[in-house]
Amino acid sequence: MSQPIRIHAARDFKERSLAALNDPAQRKNFRGAMDFLQMKRRAQFGDKDELTTLRDLGEAIRRYALANLPELLEQLERNLTANGIQVHWAETADEANAIALGIARRVDARLIAKGKSMVSEEVGFNHAMEAGGLETLETDMGEYIVQLAGEAPSHIIMPAIHKTKQQIAALFAEKIPGVAYSEDVDTLIRIGRQVLRRKFAEAGIGLSGVNFAVAETGTLFLVENEGNGRMCTTVPKVHIAITGIEKVVARLEHVPPLNSLLPRSATGQAVTTYLNLISSPRKPGELDGPEEVHLILVDNGRTQAYGDLQLRATLQCIRCGACMNHCPVYARIGGHAYGTTYPGPIGAIISPHLRGLEATYPLSFASTLCGACVEVCPVRIPIVDLLVRLRNEAQAREGSADATLRGSGAARTTLVSTIWNGWALIYSRLRMYRITSWFMSRGRAQSPVEQGAWTRSRTPLTPAPKRLRDLIKETNQ
Amino acid sequence: MEYAQGFSRDYPAKPADVYLFATCLVDQFAPDAGLDTIRLLEREGITVHFPQAQTCCGQPAYSSGYPDQARAVARQQLDIFPEPWPIVVPSGSCGAMLRHDYPKLFAADPVLAPKARALAERVFELTEFLVHVVGFAHDDSGAPCTIALHTSCHARREMGCHETSAALLAGLTQVKVTGQARIEECCGFGGTFSMRFPDISEAIVSDKVDSLRATGAERVVSADCGCLLNILGRAAKLDEIAGRSEATLPGEHIATFLWRRTGGEPS
């Protein structure tokens, strides 16, 4: 909550977004990809009535799960345990990593093959494992590219969306021994797969995320397109799944509607290539499957959102990424500029709970509140209302009733508060408004030519010679 | 916020009287749009009442994260429409503030919450009102022209007014409304967003100007002055930078355009 952090959060975001805006190649990548994804999604939801019904259902299922979260998590643990899946609870990122490291040491694993998991990004899993002497290998093609480049994902579904095939070709030729430069996409994928295929057999542990954890049956539901998720969860001797506590759903019958919304909203696919329902480790007599299955349930700040009835809606998210695919700001600055694991609108509303408002408050302001995200959200998260709420929190007076979150007040400055107090004084007192706007009209010739940020990009705003209220008075006389 | 769930609401019969909430932008920067709104309504035999006590809907503070200041300003608007007449707003954005955000802003206040809800029920965006309540039908007397329509995000996503704006323009026989790349995308204004993040805002509005220019339309028409000030201000700045003396992308409020096309005298 100290001053330097505040200044850095805003300045760093500005610097990163400016750098992104001034990178025409990357902007073209994002724009093209977002246009494509929007078109694909539109094609999936041609039937508006069906979409409305599905969204109603999706929202209701997620709200039901959150309304009963403590009971459902207990039920999930009971049923997973009965199925032979070991459940671990992690309040923080460090705890989650320590649990995974403990398992790795016990089974003497040296390599962890990873399926795609944003929660593992969130807790800094790879870094923690490497610090503990383990090797991690991303096996999702996009994640593999990003790991090879030493970068972070720029999108929650398409982690390497910021890269062109030329950049990937150069990366592969540089980093993978014996690989020649090729821009052919099929060749690039074949190269990546050859590397990965060898590694699955070596990995002592396979890590995966979870899309939905079914409390009723103790089942982990996981979707993916590349088969690497199936490999990570079946080939190594130990499978560790990691996910947030909000991913629980009550019943198995709640999965199909959500799974109808998820890939269609995310990539515009009717279904993903693979659906994995993981209900136990290898049973006696079975020929394959892991000998141990673990689930690490991560809080990492989610209970802060859960504790507030309005902000709880944040946890309805099923991580489809449609909000970022349709966001005019994300389309222009890309994912890295946000500086958080989750970028775009969902990143702006979830990150303050994970990392506190001091480090993340600029994100809630970096939106025009256009509502494109709300329009496409498959579970109807009221993102705009939540952004406004976070803006309130970020500028709330310390100790006031509006300051309820970690880091509340981090964006508050005396100057800006004073400006808004002055503004409210003028516009809430008719006499003040009349006088001020009268002077603005009369003084229009002296209107400043420099109007700060406005005139850097636009011609100056000039008041009309006569206000509407005066013109109406004149007409009525 | 209804957001693509359909915007069906019950519309009253054409009333004898309406209130005009003109918005602070129209009052100070675009009074012609206000006058033309009055003319359009009075031609239909409706008496338009303009409460002189109106100032601003409070949205600038509300969306900037200053709810107390927004409430102080919004509070002043709650008592200035005493008769049960419809309140017409020539802006989808300010209209959405009155209609959808006032009930939220005053939700915790036992006295003002019902007041805010009752007021919200009477709020209509201008084009919505012209289509659904007035049944606007006038002959187009202008010369053939091609225009582009920009609908604000709030008009589109909170009020459903992109359809009513389009319907009014479709009724003008000599007017062709062009298609437009990414018509549903924001213009990048976002109120104080344009001041807080000027570079991102400029990137978005520049793209909007590009796609509007690419239509070849002779002008852009919109039912929201905020978007118009942003888009036209950017287009004019680009003209200035390029040393062009003629505006390459002029534009006007839909009330002014409708009034002019259907035989009204210009302001």
Chai-1 contact restraints between the chains, C-beta under 6 A:
chainA,res_idxA,chainB,res_idxB,connection_type,confidence,min_distance_angstrom,max_distance_angstrom,comment,restraint_id
A,S17,B,I200,contact,1.0,0.0,6.0,A-B,restraint_1
A,L18,B,D199,contact,1.0,0.0,6.0,A-B,restraint_2
A,L21,B,D199,contact,1.0,0.0,6.0,A-B,restraint_3
A,L21,B,A203,contact,1.0,0.0,6.0,A-B,restraint_4
A,T52,B,Q5,contact,1.0,0.0,6.0,A-B,restraint_5
A,P328,B,E185,contact,1.0,0.0,6.0,A-B,restraint_6
A,P328,B,C186,contact,1.0,0.0,6.0,A-B,restraint_7
A,P328,B,I204,contact,1.0,0.0,6.0,A-B,restraint_8
A,V329,B,I200,contact,1.0,0.0,6.0,A-B,restraint_9
A,R332,B,A203,contact,1.0,0.0,6.0,A-B,restraint_10
A,F365,B,R196,contact,1.0,0.0,6.0,A-B,restraint_11
A,A366,B,F197,contact,1.0,0.0,6.0,A-B,restraint_12
A,T368,B,C186,contact,1.0,0.0,6.0,A-B,restraint_13
A,T368,B,G190,contact,1.0,0.0,6.0,A-B,restraint_14
A,T368,B,F193,contact,1.0,0.0,6.0,A-B,restraint_15
A,L369,B,S63,contact,1.0,0.0,6.0,A-B,restraint_16
A,L369,B,G190,contact,1.0,0.0,6.0,A-B,restraint_17
A,C370,B,C153,contact,1.0,0.0,6.0,A-B,restraint_18
A,C370,B,C186,contact,1.0,0.0,6.0,A-B,restraint_19
A,G371,B,C153,contact,1.0,0.0,6.0,A-B,restraint_20
A,G371,B,R157,contact,1.0,0.0,6.0,A-B,restraint_21
A,V374,B,Y3,contact,1.0,0.0,6.0,A-B,restraint_22
A,E375,B,Y3,contact,1.0,0.0,6.0,A-B,restraint_23
A,E375,B,A4,contact,1.0,0.0,6.0,A-B,restraint_24
A,E375,B,R157,contact,1.0,0.0,6.0,A-B,restraint_25
A,R391,B,G65,contact,1.0,0.0,6.0,A-B,restraint_26
A,N392,B,G65,contact,1.0,0.0,6.0,A-B,restraint_27
A,N392,B,P67,contact,1.0,0.0,6.0,A-B,restraint_28
A,Q395,B,G65,contact,1.0,0.0,6.0,A-B,restraint_29
A,W420,B,A61,contact,1.0,0.0,6.0,A-B,restraint_30
A,W420,B,Y66,contact,1.0,0.0,6.0,A-B,restraint_31
A,W420,B,Q69,contact,1.0,0.0,6.0,A-B,restraint_32
A,A424,B,Q69,contact,1.0,0.0,6.0,A-B,restraint_33
A,A424,B,A72,contact,1.0,0.0,6.0,A-B,restraint_34
A,A424,B,V73,contact,1.0,0.0,6.0,A-B,restraint_35
A,Y427,B,T55,contact,1.0,0.0,6.0,A-B,restraint_36
A,Y427,B,C56,contact,1.0,0.0,6.0,A-B,restraint_37
A,Y427,B,V73,contact,1.0,0.0,6.0,A-B,restraint_38
A,S428,B,A72,contact,1.0,0.0,6.0,A-B,restraint_39
A,S428,B,V73,contact,1.0,0.0,6.0,A-B,restraint_40
A,S428,B,Q76,contact,1.0,0.0,6.0,A-B,restraint_41
A,L430,B,A53,contact,1.0,0.0,6.0,A-B,restraint_42
A,Y433,B,T55,contact,1.0,0.0,6.0,A-B,restraint_43
A,S437,B,Q28,contact,1.0,0.0,6.0,A-B,restraint_44
A,A453,B,M195,contact,1.0,0.0,6.0,A-B,restraint_45
A,A453,B,P198,contact,1.0,0.0,6.0,A-B,restraint_46
A,R456,B,P198,contact,1.0,0.0,6.0,A-B,restraint_47
A,S457,B,E202,contact,1.0,0.0,6.0,A-B,restraint_48
A,S457,B,R234,contact,1.0,0.0,6.0,A-B,restraint_49
A,R458,B,G233,contact,1.0,0.0,6.0,A-B,restraint_50
A,R458,B,R234,contact,1.0,0.0,6.0,A-B,restraint_51
A,R458,B,K237,contact,1.0,0.0,6.0,A-B,restraint_52
A,T459,B,G233,contact,1.0,0.0,6.0,A-B,restraint_53
A,T459,B,A236,contact,1.0,0.0,6.0,A-B,restraint_54
A,T459,B,K237,contact,1.0,0.0,6.0,A-B,restraint_55
A,P463,B,Q28,contact,1.0,0.0,6.0,A-B,restraint_56
A,A464,B,P31,contact,1.0,0.0,6.0,A-B,restraint_57
A,R467,B,D27,contact,1.0,0.0,6.0,A-B,restraint_58
A,R467,B,Q28,contact,1.0,0.0,6.0,A-B,restraint_59
A,L468,B,A22,contact,1.0,0.0,6.0,A-B,restraint_60
A,L468,B,V26,contact,1.0,0.0,6.0,A-B,restraint_61
A,L468,B,D27,contact,1.0,0.0,6.0,A-B,restraint_62
A,L468,B,P31,contact,1.0,0.0,6.0,A-B,restraint_63
A,L468,B,G34,contact,1.0,0.0,6.0,A-B,restraint_64
A,R469,B,D27,contact,1.0,0.0,6.0,A-B,restraint_65
A,R469,B,Q52,contact,1.0,0.0,6.0,A-B,restraint_66
A,L471,B,P31,contact,1.0,0.0,6.0,A-B,restraint_67
A,I472,B,F50,contact,1.0,0.0,6.0,A-B,restraint_68
